[in-house]
Amino acid sequence: MNVPDFGLAGLEAQLWQVLLLSIRCGAALFAAPMLGAMAVPVPARILASLALGHFLAAHVPLAALPAPLSLAAALAVLHEVAIGLALGFVLQLAFAAALIAAEQIAGTMGLALATAIDPASGAQAGALGTFLGLVMSLLFFASGAHLLWFELLVESYRLLPAGGAGLGPEQAREIALFMGLGLASAAAIAAPVVLVLLLVQVVTGIIARAAPALNLFALGLPAGVLAGIAALILALPAILAQLRSAIAAALELAGAIAGTGAGLGAP
């Protein structure tokens, strides 16, 4: 255990140590969907990152840090920011899969105009997207994935020491490929509901073709909304399984970025 000595002689070196260690934590917290939301004040996020930096300075073995105000220190800061942003960005991609699927479902149901304030971003978002985002957040915390993610963040300092090497091309390639996995997860989440809605639209079109006097919009819109809600209820277990898979894949990729391999176990 490293016990910080807060004497005036080494105060500058200790402050630089805590500051450098807190940069990766701060970048990860700003990019992650848990503490990166607008509902969390920026001073609270900065204070949390400094607290984590002080904890890491006391409990994690440290390599020799570059001198402050040097080129090596600037490169070390950039490396720390890149690693932290990557660890938080993979979670954002996993959460984005639920939002993309919700937009696909809402557009097919005719609920694209039903918007609400997204508590994570503070912008207008579809009501269905807000619902699936809340379900994803509850599933993330209920499964203990946030604890695994914080453990990965701490373990990353042991395998990728502060001031050392940053992300390699292989890790950047894995992040780019994970974007495709997120789109595939979104399509898998939306597919059951969209197929049911497509069947409803085909039946509605056949009825309108057989009876042209019927109002197609007055018949098709309520039928699509009711069928979409029923399909969502029936497909909810499959949707939850896909959301768990997205969270597990994000943690596995975060473990690969941190250098821990399989992400310390999936939730």
C-alpha positions in Angstrom: 0.0 0.0 0.0 1.3 3.4 -1.0 0.8 5.9 1.9 0.9 9.5 0.5 3.2 11.8 2.4 1.5 15.2 2.5 4.6 17.1 3.5 5.4 20.3 1.6 8.6 18.8 0.1 6.8 16.2 -2.0 3.5 18.0 -2.4 3.9 18.9 -6.0 4.9 15.4 -7.0 1.9 13.9 -5.1 -0.5 16.3 -6.6 0.8 15.5 -10.1 0.4 11.8 -9.3 -3.2 12.1 -8.2 -4.0 14.4 -11.1 -2.6 12.0 -13.7 -4.3 9.0 -12.2 -7.6 10.9 -12.1 -7.6 11.8 -15.8 -8.4 8.3 -17.0 -11.1 8.0 -14.3 -12.6 11.3 -15.3 -12.6 10.6 -19.0 -14.3 7.2 -18.4 -16.9 8.7 -16.1 -17.7 11.5 -18.6 -18.1 9.0 -21.4 -20.0 6.3 -19.5 -23.8 6.4 -19.5 -24.0 6.1 -15.7 -22.3 9.2 -14.5 -22.0 10.9 -17.9 -25.7 11.9 -17.9 -26.7 15.5 -17.7 -28.5 14.8 -14.4 -25.1 14.4 -12.8 -23.4 17.8 -12.2 -20.0 18.3 -13.7 -18.4 19.2 -10.3 -19.7 15.9 -8.9 -18.0 14.0 -11.7 -14.7 15.9 -11.3 -14.8 15.2 -7.5 -15.5 11.5 -8.1 -12.6 11.3 -10.5 -10.2 13.0 -8.1 -11.4 10.7 -5.3 -10.7 7.7 -7.5 -7.3 9.1 -8.4 -6.4 9.5 -4.7 -7.5 5.9 -4.0 -5.5 4.6 -6.9 -2.4 6.5 -5.8 -2.6 4.8 -2.4 -3.5 1.2 -3.5 -2.1 0.6 -7.0 1.6 0.0 -7.6 2.9 2.9 -9.8 5.6 3.2 -12.3 7.8 6.2 -12.6 5.7 9.1 -13.9 7.0 11.6 -16.4 7.9 15.1 -15.2 5.1 17.7 -15.3 5.1 20.3 -18.1 7.1 18.0 -20.4 6.4 16.4 -23.7 6.2 13.0 -22.1 3.6 14.3 -19.6 1.5 15.7 -22.5 1.6 12.3 -24.3 0.8 10.5 -21.1 -2.3 12.7 -20.6 -3.5 12.0 -24.1 -3.0 8.3 -23.5 -5.0 8.4 -20.3 -7.8 10.3 -21.9 -7.9 7.9 -24.8 -8.1 4.8 -22.5 -10.7 6.4 -20.3 -12.9 7.5 -23.2 -12.6 4.0 -24.8 -13.7 2.3 -21.5 -16.8 4.6 -21.3 -17.6 4.6 -25.0 -18.1 0.9 -25.2 -20.9 1.2 -22.7 -22.4 4.1 -24.7 -22.5 1.8 -27.7 -24.2 -0.9 -25.8 -26.9 1.5 -24.5 -27.3 2.9 -28.0 -28.4 -0.5 -29.3 -31.6 -0.2 -27.2 -32.2 3.3 -28.5 -31.7 2.4 -32.1 -34.1 -0.6 -31.8 -36.7 1.6 -30.1 -36.5 4.1 -33.0 -37.1 1.3 -35.5 -40.1 0.0 -33.6 -41.6 3.4 -32.9 -41.3 4.4 -36.6 -43.1 1.2 -37.7 -45.8 1.6 -35.0 -46.5 5.2 -35.9 -45.2 6.5 -32.5 -42.3 8.5 -34.0 -44.0 11.8 -32.9 -44.5 10.6 -29.3 -41.4 12.2 -27.8 -40.2 12.9 -24.2 -37.2 14.4 -22.5 -34.4 11.8 -22.3 -33.0 12.0 -18.7 -29.5 10.9 -19.9 -29.0 13.5 -22.6 -31.6 16.2 -21.8 -32.8 16.2 -25.4 -36.0 15.2 -27.1 -36.2 11.4 -27.6 -38.9 8.9 -28.5 -41.1 7.7 -25.6 -40.3 4.1 -26.5 -36.6 4.9 -26.6 -36.8 6.5 -23.2 -38.6 3.4 -21.9 -36.0 0.9 -23.3 -33.2 3.1 -22.1 -34.6 3.0 -18.6 -35.0 -0.8 -18.9 -31.3 -1.0 -20.0 -30.1 1.1 -17.1 -32.1 -1.0 -14.5 -30.8 -4.2 -16.0 -27.2 -2.8 -16.0 -27.3 -1.9 -12.3 -29.4 -4.9 -11.2 -26.9 -7.4 -12.8 -24.0 -5.7 -11.0 -22.4 -4.7 -14.3 -21.5 -1.3 -13.0 -19.3 -3.0 -10.3 -17.5 -5.1 -12.9 -16.9 -2.0 -15.0 -15.4 -0.1 -12.1 -13.3 -3.1 -11.3 -12.1 -3.1 -14.9 -11.3 0.5 -14.6 -9.1 -0.1 -11.5 -7.4 -3.2 -13.0 -6.5 -1.2 -16.1 -4.0 0.7 -14.1 -2.2 -2.5 -13.2 -1.9 -3.7 -16.8 -1.8 -0.3 -18.6 0.1 1.9 -16.0 -0.4 5.6 -16.1 2.3 7.3 -18.2 2.9 4.1 -20.2 1.6 2.9 -23.6 -1.9 3.8 -24.7 -4.4 2.1 -26.9 -3.0 0.0 -29.8 -4.5 -0.4 -33.3 -5.9 -3.8 -32.4 -8.0 -2.3 -29.6 -9.2 0.5 -31.8 -10.2 -2.1 -34.4 -12.2 -4.0 -31.8 -14.1 -0.8 -30.8 -15.0 -0.2 -34.5 -16.2 -3.8 -34.9 -18.3 -3.5 -31.7 -20.2 -0.7 -33.5 -21.4 -3.4 -36.0 -22.3 -5.7 -33.1 -24.4 -2.9 -31.6 -26.3 -2.5 -34.8 -26.8 -6.2 -35.1 -28.1 -6.2 -31.5 -30.5 -3.4 -32.3 -31.8 -5.3 -35.3 -32.3 -8.4 -33.2 -34.2 -6.5 -30.6 -36.5 -4.8 -33.1 -37.0 -7.8 -35.4 -39.9 -9.6 -33.7 -41.9 -6.5 -33.2 -41.2 -5.1 -36.7 -42.2 -8.4 -38.3 -45.5 -8.4 -36.4 -46.2 -4.8 -37.5 -45.3 -5.7 -41.1 -47.9 -8.5 -41.0 -50.5 -6.1 -39.6 -49.7 -3.6 -42.4 -50.1 -6.3 -45.0 -53.4 -7.4 -43.5 -54.6 -3.8 -43.3 -53.6 -3.3 -47.0 -55.5 -6.4 -48.0 -58.6 -5.2 -46.2 -58.4 -1.7 -47.7 -58.0 -3.3 -51.1 -61.1 -5.4 -50.6 -63.1 -2.6 -49.1 -61.9 0.7 -50.7 -64.6 2.7 -48.7 -62.8 2.0 -45.4 -60.4 4.7 -44.1 -57.0 3.1 -44.2 -55.4 5.5 -41.8 -58.2 5.3 -39.3 -58.0 1.5 -39.4 -54.2 0.9 -39.7 -52.9 3.3 -37.1 -54.8 2.0 -34.0 -54.2 -1.6 -35.2 -50.5 -1.0 -35.5 -50.2 0.6 -32.1 -52.2 -2.2 -30.4 -50.3 -4.9 -32.3 -47.0 -3.3 -31.4 -47.8 -3.0 -27.7 -48.9 -6.7 -27.7 -45.7 -7.7 -29.6 -43.5 -5.8 -27.2 -45.1 -7.6 -24.2 -44.7 -11.0 -25.8 -41.1 -10.3 -27.0 -39.9 -8.7 -23.7 -38.0 -11.8 -22.5 -36.2 -12.0 -25.8 -35.5 -8.3 -25.6 -34.1 -8.6 -22.1 -31.8 -11.4 -23.3 -30.5 -9.3 -26.1 -29.9 -6.4 -23.7 -28.0 -8.7 -21.4 -25.9 -9.9 -24.3 -25.1 -6.3 -25.3 -24.0 -5.5 -21.7 -21.9 -8.7 -21.5 -20.2 -7.9 -24.9 -19.5 -4.3 -23.7 -17.8 -5.6 -20.5 -15.8 -8.1 -22.5 -14.6 -5.5 -24.8 -13.8 -3.2 -21.9 -11.7 -6.0 -20.4 -9.9 -6.4 -23.7 -9.1 -2.6 -23.7 -8.0 -2.7 -20.1 -5.8 -5.8 -20.9 -7.7 -8.1 -18.5 -8.9 -10.5 -21.2 -12.5 -11.7 -20.7 -13.8 -8.7 -18.7 -13.6 -10.4 -15.3 -16.7 -12.4 -16.0 -20.0 -11.3 -17.7 -23.1 -10.5 -15.6 
